[in-house]
């Protein structure tokens, strides 16, 4: 197996950027989910689970700032008044952007039913230092994508729906990650433990780029694999991970 793609998402719930290599440690990929769109008054972070228009924005990392490209094509800097204004207009709610690491407790606003995005919102505290929902590293294999493509021949199954940090290419077809729980896995020179399944939510159904909204994706993941697609990793070391490097699951 090998690493086919590496992805970083500088702003929570926005499209991210593909990397040739990444510095990875216990906090995940350097620069990942370091920003979020938050309520201007409460500071609670907002998610595309409730505000799907966030996924129409793209975030990229420059030398001195994170740039947010709004759906109209205008570029604004994270943390700027222009970003706050543009995103408030997009979402119909007074928001701003906030960076992690200022010792403020991170709270997310989630829908009561994450698999369909419905229900009254509730506040969730992940207990992390950046704007992750849970474990900072997510991995997905092409085996899972091929299995879902076979189950959903009329749907567009694309890695972007699942927002992995690492997309791993392999020859198999099936939910092979299910068998890796608690095992060690080596990506390039980075050793991780497969910590948990990744339980999927409404995010995999949402329209982004050229992908149409498709509720059949989450329905099929729930029916065929108990909502699981991919795995969460915890690092046991720190290293630079390169696209194209080998991946080995330890027995």
N, C-alpha and C positions, 0 to 999 in steps of 0.2 A: 504494500500500500504506500501511497505517497500523498503529500499535501498538495492539493490542486489549487486551492485559493486560501488567502489570509485576508480577513476583513476586520476593520475597526470602525466603530460608530461613535464619533466624537460627541454627538448630542443624542441623548436618549430619544428613541422613537423616530428618529430621522434616518433616511438612507445614509449609508456610510461610504467608506473608501477602501478600495482593494490595495493591499500592500505586497511588495516583493519580499519583505522580511519585516519582523517585528521583535521588539524587546519585550520579553514576557517574564513576569514574576508572580508572586502571591496575589497581587492586586489585578492580575490579568494583563492584557496588552497595554503597554504604555500609551496613555492618551484616550483609552476607551471609556466612553460614558462619563467623561469629566464635566460635561455640561448637560443641563436640562432646561426645558421650558417650564417655568413655574408660575403659579398664581401671583400676581403682583402684590397682593396684600398679605397672603398667608405663607408664601414661599413653598407651598406644596407642589411637587413635580407632577406634570401632566403626561399622560401616556396616549399613544395612538389607539390603545384599547377603547378609549372614550372619545378621542379626538383624532380620527383617522386622517385628517388633513395634514397632520404632522409628517406623515409618510410621503407627502408630496414635496417635502423639503429635503435637501441633501446637505450634509456637513462634511467639510474637508479640513485637514490640518495644514496650516502654513508655518513659516518660520516663527512668527510672532503672535499668531492669532488663529482661532478657528473661524472659518468662513461658512456662513449658512446661505445656501442658494434657495431663494423662495420660488414657489411654482411659477411666478411671473418672469423668472430669470434674473431678478435683481439679487446681487450679492450684498450681504450685510455681515458685520463682525459680531460674533457671540459676545454678549456683555454690553453691546452698544444700545443707544436710544433708538437707532434705526431698526435694530433687530426687534426690540420691544414693540415698536409701532407696527412694523410689518406683520409680526406674528399675532399681535392683538387683533388686527384687522382680519387676518386669515381665519382665526379661531372664533372670533366674535366674543372674546373674553379678554379682560385686561391681564396681560401676562408680561413677563420679562424673561431673560435668560440668566441662569445662575451657575457658577462653577462649583465643583466639589472642593473639599479640603479647607473650609473655613470654620470647622468645628461646629457647624450647625447640623442638627439632626435631620437626616434625609427621610422625607415622607412622600409616598406615592399615592395618587388618587386613582383607584381602580374601580371598575364596575363590579357589582356583586356577583354577576355570572360572567367569568372571564372567557368562557368558550363561545358566547354569543354577543358579548359586549353590552348586555342589557342589565337593568336593575339600578338601584340607587348606588351612588359612589360610596366607597369607604376608604379610610386611610390605612396605609400599610407601611411599616417601618422595617426595612430589610436588615438594618444593623450593619451597613457597609459604609465605606468611606467614599464611594462614588455612586453614580445613579444606575446601579444594576438592580434587577428584580430579585436576583438570588446569586448563585455562584458566578464569578466574573468571567469564566471561560466556557464557551459552548462549542461543541464539535458535532458535525453531521457527516455521514458517508454518502457516497453516490449509490451505495446499495439500497439505502432507504429511499432515495429519490427515484431509483429505477422501480422499486416495489410500488411506490405510490403512483408512478406513471402507468404501471400495468393495471392497477386497481381503478385508475381514473383516466382512461384513454382520451376523454373529451376535455380534460382540464389541462392547464399549463402548470406543470410542476417545475418550479425554478428555485435554486438555492436562496434567492433574495426573499422568498416568502418566509424562510426559516431563520434568517439572520445569524448564521453561524460565524464564529471567529475563525474556525478551521473547517474547510471542506476537504474531506479525505477521499481520494479516488481509489476504488478497488474493483475487482472483477465480479464479486458476488452480487446477488439480488436478494434483498430481504432486510428485515429489521435486525441486522447483525449486532448492532450496538447493545441490544438487550442482554447479550451474553457477556458483556464486558464489565458489568457493575463490580466495583471494589477491586478491579484489576489495575495494575500499573500499565501505562502506555507511554511510549517514548516517541516524541515528535521532533525530528532532527536530533538535537542534543538535550531537549527539554523533557524531563520526567514528570509525569502527572499521575494522579490517581483518578480513575473514573468514579466520580463521587455519587452521581445520581442520574436517573433518566431526566430528559427534558420534556416536561409536560406542556403541551401546546395549547394555545388560546386563539382568540379571534384574530390575532395579528396575521396568522398564516392565510387568512381569507382575503386580506385587504388589497385594494387596488394600489399599485405603485409601478412606476416606470410604464412598461407596456403590459403589465400584468392586470387582468381584470379581477374584480371582486368575485370570489368563488367560495360559497359556503360549503360546497361539497368537500373541500379539502379538510376542514376541521371535522366534519361528520365522518369522513372515511378514516382519519387518524384515530378518532375516538372508537370507532367500531372495530377497526382491524388491529389496533395495537394499544388499546386502552389510553389513547391520548398521547402516546410517547412517539417522539421522532428526534433522535439524536441523544447526546449525553452531555452532562456538565462535568467539568474537570477541575480538580484542585492541584496546583503545582507542588512538586516536591523539590524543585530547584528553580533557578533563574537562568535564562539563556536567550540567545537570539535564534529565532526560528525562521527558516527560509522556505519560500514556496518551492515545491519540487522535491523537498527533502523526504526521506523515508519515514514511515510510521510503523511502529512495531508494538503489538499488544503482548505483554508479558504473561506467560502461563502461570 
